[in-house]
Amino acid sequence: MPNRRPDKALAPHPALLPNSSAAIMSDAMLAHLIRPTPLVLIEAIF
């Protein structure tokens, strides 16, 4: 596949990139998966 980038696996986590909305989204998803605190659960409901 010519469109495959072998360095994609070595790319930094989106949360490490500043000023990125994707970092906020990924960080929120990680918070849900790793540490579902009451605050995160409340934010998920509302």
C-alpha positions in Angstrom: 0.0 0.0 0.0 1.7 3.2 -1.1 -0.3 5.3 1.3 1.0 3.5 4.4 3.3 5.5 6.6 5.7 3.3 8.5 6.5 6.2 11.0 2.8 6.4 12.0 3.3 4.0 14.9 6.2 6.2 16.1 4.2 9.4 16.0 3.7 11.1 19.4 0.4 10.8 21.2 -2.1 13.5 20.1 -2.2 14.8 23.7 1.5 15.7 23.4 0.8 18.1 20.6 -0.1 21.6 21.9 -3.2 23.6 20.7 -4.9 20.5 19.3 -8.6 19.8 19.7 -7.9 16.2 18.9 -5.7 16.1 22.0 -8.6 17.2 24.1 -10.9 14.6 22.6 -8.4 11.8 23.0 -7.6 12.9 26.5 -11.3 12.8 27.4 -11.6 9.4 25.9 -8.6 8.1 27.8 -10.0 9.6 31.0 -13.2 7.6 30.4 -11.3 4.3 29.7 -8.5 4.6 32.3 -9.8 6.7 35.2 -13.7 7.1 35.1 -13.8 9.5 38.0 -17.2 10.9 39.3 -16.4 14.2 37.6 -15.9 12.5 34.3 -19.1 10.5 34.7 -21.0 13.7 35.6 -19.6 15.4 32.5 -20.6 12.4 30.4 -24.2 12.6 31.6 -24.6 16.4 30.9 
